[in-house]
Amino acid sequence: MTNTALEAHYRAYLAALNDRRLDDLDRYVQDNLTYNDRPMTRREYRDLIAADIAAIPDLFYAADIVVAANDQVACRIVFDCTPQSEFLGFTPNGKRLHFAEHVFYRFDEGRIAAVSSLIDRPAIEAQLRS
């Protein structure tokens, strides 16, 4: 897959998440993958995303920066959302939050095989305190 095709494929994956088409994950995610070095099944990965969407109904994955090369994608995803229930160990206070996730993906045969994610937890915490 060319770098341009990989980026387009990744953006289609984000569109599926934003459209809540989690059943489409089989087109984008391997049956078994790692998430922050933890082995998981595609179903577990889907459940992780579904839990975030349940806690944050207006969750939208806005790709701010995307770099695709060989079998890897790096992305800065920006979130502007209002959590309704606990997420990432935080209790929401009804306020809208703005934070970023820096995430790196490794693809194998066109599907995600590894995810490394770093969420700006200090930004979330600071906004919940104010």
C-alpha positions as CSV (number, residue, x, y, z in Angstrom):
1,M,0.0,0.0,0.0
2,T,1.4,3.4,-0.9
3,N,1.7,6.0,1.8
4,T,-1.1,8.0,0.2
5,A,-3.3,4.9,0.1
6,L,-2.4,4.1,3.8
7,E,-3.4,7.6,4.9
8,A,-6.7,7.4,3.0
9,H,-7.4,3.9,4.5
10,Y,-6.6,5.3,8.0
11,R,-9.0,8.3,7.4
12,A,-11.7,5.8,6.3
13,Y,-11.1,4.0,9.7
14,L,-11.6,7.3,11.6
15,A,-14.7,8.0,9.5
16,A,-16.1,4.6,10.6
17,L,-15.5,5.5,14.2
18,N,-17.1,8.9,13.8
19,D,-20.1,7.3,12.1
20,R,-20.3,4.7,14.9
21,R,-19.9,1.9,12.4
22,L,-17.9,-0.3,14.9
23,D,-19.0,-3.4,13.0
24,D,-16.7,-2.2,10.2
25,L,-13.6,-2.6,12.3
26,D,-13.0,-6.0,10.8
27,R,-12.0,-4.1,7.6
28,Y,-9.4,-2.0,9.5
29,V,-8.2,-4.0,12.5
30,Q,-6.5,-7.4,12.8
31,D,-8.2,-10.2,14.7
32,N,-5.5,-9.8,17.3
33,L,-3.5,-6.7,18.0
34,T,-1.6,-4.9,20.7
35,Y,-2.8,-1.7,22.4
36,N,0.0,0.0,24.4
37,D,1.9,-3.3,24.3
38,R,-1.1,-5.2,25.8
39,P,-2.4,-8.0,23.6
40,M,-6.1,-7.9,22.8
41,T,-8.7,-9.2,20.4
42,R,-10.5,-7.0,17.8
43,R,-13.6,-7.5,20.0
44,E,-11.8,-6.1,23.1
45,Y,-10.6,-3.2,21.0
46,R,-14.1,-2.6,19.7
47,D,-15.4,-2.7,23.3
48,L,-12.8,-0.2,24.4
49,I,-13.9,2.2,21.7
50,A,-17.6,1.5,22.4
51,A,-17.1,2.3,26.1
52,D,-15.5,5.7,25.2
53,I,-18.5,6.5,22.9
54,A,-20.9,5.5,25.6
55,A,-19.2,7.8,28.1
56,I,-18.8,10.6,25.6
57,P,-21.7,10.5,23.1
58,D,-20.4,13.5,21.2
59,L,-16.9,12.0,20.8
60,F,-15.4,12.8,17.4
61,Y,-12.0,11.8,16.2
62,A,-10.6,14.9,14.5
63,A,-7.3,14.1,12.8
64,D,-5.2,17.2,13.2
65,I,-1.9,15.8,11.9
66,V,-1.5,12.5,10.0
67,V,1.7,11.0,8.7
68,A,1.8,7.7,6.9
69,A,4.9,5.9,5.9
70,N,5.5,2.2,4.9
71,D,3.2,0.3,7.4
72,Q,2.9,3.0,10.0
73,V,0.6,5.9,10.7
74,A,1.2,8.7,13.3
75,C,-1.7,10.9,14.2
76,R,-2.6,13.8,16.5
77,I,-6.3,13.5,17.2
78,V,-8.0,16.4,18.8
79,F,-11.1,15.9,20.9
80,D,-13.6,18.7,21.8
81,C,-16.4,16.9,23.7
82,T,-18.5,16.7,26.8
83,P,-18.2,13.5,28.8
84,Q,-21.4,12.2,30.4
85,S,-19.9,9.5,32.6
86,E,-16.6,8.4,33.9
87,F,-13.9,7.8,31.3
88,L,-10.1,7.2,31.7
89,G,-10.6,7.3,35.4
90,F,-12.0,10.8,35.3
91,T,-15.4,11.9,36.6
92,P,-16.9,14.5,34.3
93,N,-18.3,17.8,35.7
94,G,-20.6,18.7,32.7
95,K,-18.0,20.9,31.1
96,R,-16.8,20.6,27.5
97,L,-13.2,19.3,27.3
98,H,-10.5,19.9,24.7
99,F,-7.6,17.5,24.6
100,A,-5.3,15.6,22.3
101,E,-4.3,12.0,21.7
102,H,-1.0,11.2,20.0
103,V,-1.4,7.7,18.5
104,F,0.9,5.5,16.4
105,Y,-0.4,2.6,14.4
106,R,1.4,-0.3,12.7
107,F,-0.5,-2.0,9.9
108,D,-0.1,-5.5,8.7
109,E,-1.8,-6.5,5.4
110,G,-3.8,-3.3,5.5
111,R,-5.2,-3.7,9.0
112,I,-4.1,-2.3,12.4
113,A,-1.9,-4.7,14.2
114,A,-0.5,-2.4,16.9
115,V,-1.6,0.8,18.6
116,S,0.5,3.0,20.8
117,S,-1.6,5.8,22.4
118,L,-0.7,8.8,24.6
119,I,-3.7,10.9,25.8
120,D,-3.0,14.3,27.3
121,R,-4.4,13.4,30.7
122,P,-2.9,16.6,32.4
123,A,-5.1,18.7,30.0
124,I,-8.2,16.8,31.0
125,E,-7.4,17.0,34.7
126,A,-6.8,20.7,34.5
127,Q,-10.1,21.4,32.7
128,L,-12.0,19.2,35.2
129,R,-10.6,21.2,38.1
130,S,-11.4,24.6,36.7
